[in-house]
Amino acid sequence: MARHFEYPCPDCRSTNDLHDPECRFAGVEWHAVEKAYADVLAALAGGVKHEDELPSVAADWGGLQNAALEHLRTVQRVEEHDGRLELRSPDEYRELLTTPQYEPVKTVYEYGSVPGCHDNSVFALVAYYEMVGLSWPETREQVIEWLHETGTWERGGFAEDSPEELVEAKRHVYEAGYGWKQAAREAKAVIDRYR
């Protein structure tokens, strides 16, 4: 089961009062970040709404709520159809979590890794699954399954003796909450040349 939603800062992704120094919400108290997400979720919990209807739910709707909404779109918890927003059901969201939908991690996920980008590929998937809220055991299971299903492990080129050992060696990526985009971008470039 995915871990509970941690209300990350919509700018720096911190999950506590210690924002990054360059964060546009630095100094914003944590309860305000949580309230911004609650405002967005409350607005959408009642059903499909047009984006311009959302501010009527919270008297102090502002930049923080808009940024929280944008984060929920980025992680695909909220979807948009013809200008109308909808909160995905838990089952829809769970299915979506395990299948990256956007580049460059989508290419890594679909084609698997090739020699020359294994480190970046595994890093990217672990970081992606952490970002979308999977627990470490779920992340571990998904990445091991991916290694086999895509033929990545069978292509070889790993220093580790097993897929389990390889994924466990990337646990620090999960625990530190590193971003996935740069590693995925570098891996995709190698994969694209290989194909």
Order of alpha helices (4+ residues) and beta strands (2+ residues): alpha-beta-alpha-beta-beta-alpha-alpha-alpha-alpha-alpha-alpha-alpha-alpha
